């Protein structure tokens, strides 16, 4: 970070990452970085949070950001949005990764931020994966966020209610970002073709399949496109050939946060609604994601007692037998 505050960027809100990308590092830079939008108008899939009179729209209209937490799944554009917001309001972005930084890095960032404010520059502290900070590290942000030394923009894939301190959440707006829709992903495919001046060697059905395989993750989509762009223009791939080229993606799952409880809830509701196909689907999703079968067994006993109950008096006994047999 020592050279980050030397002469400053040519334009406020543009960090070293954007300058490197514009300078043409070529194919050494991942496709997702080369195609990162440079203007808010180019951002796809997040129109809902930028329109309709929401907090972000109001901040942009007044030309100044408040501290925010961007919460959304991987590859939905959190980092991109943070950079674009800083550029839009003319504020300087100080990027940190919670994976690679600690309290000492935060203190250094705060010192630099105070120097910048003394020069009339408004700094934004962007912390990627902010949920990776422990309680002490999160507490270290509170005073500087509250007194306005920095405007905090945090990005997280985890539910802030679980992963962040209540005191930090109370000082920030939580902005929920959606998984990218199929239409948004198809727009990204078209942008990649136009920017690289090439045509993907896939038929129309395979193009749709590409968007489906990405499952709302723009970064993963670009990684797949990089693999396909290395292939010859002929033969054109259909859906079956595409599946042979691309490896099966592991499902997004966690064992203690949002995805965990969402799938448990879906399994409960499927059994309560007497939908065996849906129940089997969610059960397989949990097992495929690495969930502990013993946890699932305990939940099945609870479902048999609470959701099925007297409708089938034998259900609890069968669930207990299954847990014991495992």
N, C-alpha and C positions, 0 to 999 in steps of 0.2 A: 504494500500500500504506500511505500515511501515515495514512489514516483507518480502516484495517482494525483497528487495535489501540487505538482510542480508548476507548470504554466497554466494548467486547467485546459478543458476541452475547447474546441473552436466554437461549439454551440452548447448552451446549458442543456443538461439532461442527457447528454451523449457520453457514455463511458467508453473505456478502452475497448470493450468487446465490439461495440458497433463500429468504432474506427477501424479496427482490424478487419472486420468483415467488409467494410466499404473499400479498404485498400487493396482488396483482391488477393486473398491468400489462396485462392484457387480451390482445387479439388481436395486439398489437405483439410479443408474445413468441412465438417459434416453438412449434409444437404439441409438438415433442419435449421442450421445456423445461416447458411447461405440464403435461404428463402424466408428468413425471419422478417416480418413486416417492418417498414420504416415509418409508417404513419398509422394512426388509429383507424383511418378509413379502410386500411387493408386488412385489419383484424377480422377474421371470420369466426362465426359460431358463438360469439358473446355479445350479440346485439342487445340482448335483454338487459344486461347490467349497465350498458352505456346509453340507453334510451329510457323513455318512460318516466322521467323525473326522479330517477333514483339518486342515491348519494353521490355516485361517481359523476353523473351528469351535472349535478349542482356544483361539485368541486371544479369541474372543468369550466363551467360558465363563469365562476368567480375567479378562475385562474390561479387557484391555490389548493393543494391537497391537504387533507387531514390524515392522521395516521389510520391505516387500514390493514386488515388481514385478508389476503386473497386465499380462499379455501376452495379447492377443486381437485379432481382426479389428475393423475399424471398426464402430461401432454395436452392439457386444455388451454395453455397459453398464459399461465400465471407470470412467468418471468418476462415474457414478451410484453404483456400488459403493463407491468411495472415500469419497464424501460420507456414504453410509449407514453405513459402518463407523465413521467418525469420530463420527457422532451416536450410534451404538449403544454405544460405549464411553465416551462423554462427553468426548472430546478435541476440541480446537479445530483446525480445518482452515485451513491457510495455503495458498491455491491459487496456483500459478505455471504459466505455459505456457512450455515450452522454446523455442517459436518466438519469443516476445516478450521473454524475459528473458535475462540473462547473469550473469556473476560478481558484478557490483555488486548486482544484485537478490538474489542468493543471500546475500551478506554482510548486506544489510539484513534479509532474512528471519531469518538466524541471530541478529542482534542482538535483533530483536523476540522471537524464540523464547526467548532467555535471560531477557529481562524477564518473559515469561509464566511460565517455570519458577520464577523467583524468587517469583512470586505464587501458586505451587502449581497452575498450569494446564499441562497436558501438551499440547504442540503437535505436530500432524502436518503435515509439509511434503508437499503433493501437487503433483507435477510432471507435467503432461500432456505427451504426446509427448516423453518424456525421452530418447528415442534421438536427438533433434535437437541435444542438447548435444554439443559436441566433447569430446575427451579431457581437456583442461584443465578444462573446466567440470564434467565428471563427477568428476574428481579433487578438485575443490573441495568435493564433498559428503562425502568419505570421513571426515574427522576428526569432523565434527559428527554424522554417523550413528553412528560407532563409539563416541563418548563419550556418546551419548544426548541431545545437545542437541535434536535433532529425531528423530521417527520418520518415515522416508521412505516415502511411497507413490508409486511411479512408474507411469505408464501408457504402454504402447508397443504399436504394431501390428507392430513388427519383432522378429524372434528375438533375445532378449537376448544369446545367444552371439555373434551377429554385431555387434550395434549397441551393446552396453554393455561397459565395461571389466570384466575379470575381477575386479579388486579390489572394484568396486561390487557385482557379482553375489554375491560371497562374503559380503557383509554383509546380504543380503536373501533372503527366500523368494521364489521365482518362482512365481506363481499363474497357471496357464494357463486362460483363459476361452474357451469354445466359441462358435462362430457360433450365433446363435439358431435354434432348430428351427422348422419350419413351425407346429407346435402353439403354440409360444411367440409367434410372430408373429400367429397368429390370436387369441390371448388379448389381444395389444396392440390389435388392431383392435376387439375387443369393448370393451376399456377406453376407447378413444377415443370410441366411440359412447355409452357410458354416461356418461362425464364430460361430453361436449358435449351430451348429451340429443338426439341425432339419429340417423338411420339412413342409412348410406351408400347412394347410389343405384346399387347393383350387385347382380347376381343371385348365387346361391350359387357358381356356377362362377367368376365374376369375383372373388369374395372369396378363393377358394383361389388364383387366379392372382395376386392382389395379394401374398400371402405368398410365392409362388414368385419373383415379380419382385424382392422385397426381398432375396432371397438371403442371409438371415441377418443383415441390417443393419437394426436397429430404427429408427435415425435416418432412413435412406432410406425406410423404410415410412411414417413420419410425414410426411415431405416429400410422398410420393405422396398420402397421405390429405388433406393440406391442399389439393392441387390438385383432388381429387375433391369435397371439401366445398364448393368454390365453384360447383359445377354445380347446376342445378335438380334437384328430386326426380324429375322425369319428363323424358325416358324413363329407365327403369332400364337400366344398361349391362350388356351381356354381355361375354364375354372379348375378342371382336373389337373392340367399341367401346372397351373399356378400353385396348387396345393402341394405338388411334388417339389417345386422350387423353394417354396417358403416353409420353414418349420412351423409346427403347431405352436401357437402362443399359449403360455401358461396363464391361467385366469388370475385376475387381480384379486387378491384376498389378503386379509390380515387376521390375526388371531386374538386381537384385543381391542380393535377400534371399530370404525364405522362399518366396513364390509362384513366383519364378523357378526355384529348385531343385526344388520340388515338381512343377512341370509338366515340367521336363526329365526327372526320374525317371519320371514317368508315361509319357512318350513312349518312353523306353528300355524300360520293362517291357512296354508294349503291343507293340512290335516284337519283343521277346524272346519274348513269348507268342503270336506269330503272329496278332494281332488287328488287321487292317487298319482296321476301322471306328474302334476306340479310338485307334489311332495317328493317323488323320486328324483325329479330334476334338481331341486334345491339340495336334497341330501347328497347327490353326486357332486354338485358344485362345491359343497363344503369338504367332502372327502378329497376331491381333486385339488382343492386349495391347500390341503395339508392339515385340516382340522383333526384334533384328537378324537378318535372314535369313542373313547370313554366319555368325553363330554357330550357327544351326540347321543350316546346311550342314556345318560342321565336326563337329557332333554326329552327323549322319547318317553321315559317313565313319567316325567312331569306332564307331557302332553296327554298321555293315556289317562292320567288322573284328572287333569283340569279341563281338557278340551273334549275328551271322549266320555269319560265318567261312566254314568249308569247306562249310556247308550250301548255300551259293550262291556259288561262287568269283567270279562276275561282279558281286556286289553292291558291292564296294569300287570297282571301275572305274566303275560307273554313278553311284555317289555322287560320285566325284571329277569325272566329266563334268558332273554337275548343278551342282556348286560352280563349276567353271570357266565353264560357260555363263552362270551368273548374273553 
